[in-house]
Amino acid sequence: MPSTTSATSAASATGTAAWRTTVGAYVALTKPRIIELLLVTTIPTLFLAQGGVPPLLLAFNTLFGGTLAAASANVFNCIIDRDIDAVMNRTKKRPLVTGDVSVRGAWIFASVLGVTSFVWLARFVNLLSGVLGVAAILLYVVFYTLILKRRTSQNIVWGGLAGCMPVLIGWSAVTNSLDWAPFLLFGVVFFWTPPHYWPLSMKFRKDYADAGVPMLPVVASDRRVAVEMVLYTLAMIACSVALWPVASLTPVYGVAAVLLGGWFLLECVTLLRRLKDPALGKPRAMRVFHASITYLTLLSVAIVGDVLLPF
């Protein structure tokens, strides 16, 4: 009896471990860290559109539906790019490359996520938000992954449109319409994307080159990449400052937008200067990458804080 019980316990433990591994593999396909960044822009938009704290149930339904849409797009991306992922060191352990998830299983998973996201948003938020969720999936999967990524060095620029859609979804969730304010936020995220992603591409340049993906840092000099990062950052700052009067925000947000934008611009300029003159110090592209995440997070906090001010 003891041996039988031990065998049963061992089999149960093995089955539980296998189940956790499988679930973990499917979750990994959704790229949770990217989804977190997308939600960072959805939350302040909900507050801005509401002019205060949005209804909690509406906020939950919007964030949940948006998460499903982003997850669907990311899984489709993993399916299409599995040949590239197998070549690149930073992606060669993704579940579709290692075989932890089958291609058929991933297709079913991505499709279920996509359909559920539309149904959820259309049913519990509004139809406009549901349609925008579908548009986000199509932009990322078709426009970026299938059409642009392997064909042009400007892939991440226009592919970044998909990453801007959560802003429009958040606004439409509250107002069931679109306005200038969300499009300015859209512009902030759009122009933020290149200086956010290109430093990462600079670090993994060899990976992208080996995989045949013409990211700008692969086909252009680091100086040119840094110059374009500065230009995109200037456009990003312009959109963030324009949001101040258009959304009727207070000087609290305005000062925050100027200071945060100036700080991030300085990071990009410092990278450019060090690339031009090595004597100034070692260029640290990943410092700009991490700074970009901090910038977007703090700008989002500034929007929420401004909306909640008692005056």
Disulfide bonds with the S-S distance in Angstrom:
none
